[in-house]
Amino acid sequence: NLQFLCGDKSCQVTATYLVETEAACTVELEFILPLATPVTARFGEAAQPVQTEGPEPMDLDRSRTGAHWPDELKADLFVATTRGALPAGASKLTFSYVQPLGYLGEGHSYFMEGHMEGYFRYVLYPLREWARPPGSRIELEVAVERATGFWSSLFGGRRQGSCSAGSDPRHERSNPNARSPLDFKFEERPMERRGRYEVYRASVRDEIPDFLRCKIEP
């Protein structure tokens, strides 16, 4: 399960994995990050130490991160590593960290001033390395803080935005033209209100895309 709790400047990322092991074992897991930031890791209820390394060049295909802009292509990647014991049977692993939003100018032209849109990118392709049972799925929850201010409150405070899944076109897919369940506009989805947040949900079962990007308008 992936949960993004987003405000004006950053998103709190929480990734929860349900894993099954045949016998008790000790595992070492790596978590790819776009920046050096504190990461909290838990195996069940037990907190695990996390070591973050970088920045350094990594043996990763940068096109698979959804980095389509020159500044992003220059960005270094970081790896958070944790090691801990798992009992036999089912376990819940949780990783969480805060990721600042990036910003891009939209709608600028000779006649229009344009505006800045926040965006959030999350890399998904490492999940394909996990052994997954048939029928397993990724559940996505995007919670966006309601807009404040006079005009925003006058129109209900609901932000405009969208999420889209992407893949490197060089990678073989069974149906490259198919729309992913993770492609949606906020206004197209039922929205649940949770306090000051608007919550949107989606899930994907079969083909895991390389990355997910969400845009959040101010």
HUJOTA-V81817 format. One line per field, one symbol per residue. psi: psi as a letter, one per 40 degrees, with the letter a starting at -180 (. if undefined). A space follows every 50 residues. Layout:
psi->???
This chain:
psi->hhhhhhadeihhhhhhhhihidiiihihihhhieihihhhhhhbehiiih hhiaiihigihddeefgeiddddeiiiihhhihiihiiaiihhhhiihhi iihihiehadeidaihhiihhhhddddeeihhiheiihhhhhhhhiiiid ddddfeehiiaiiiiiiheehhidgeeihieehiideeiihhhgbeihhi iiihdchhidihhhhhi.
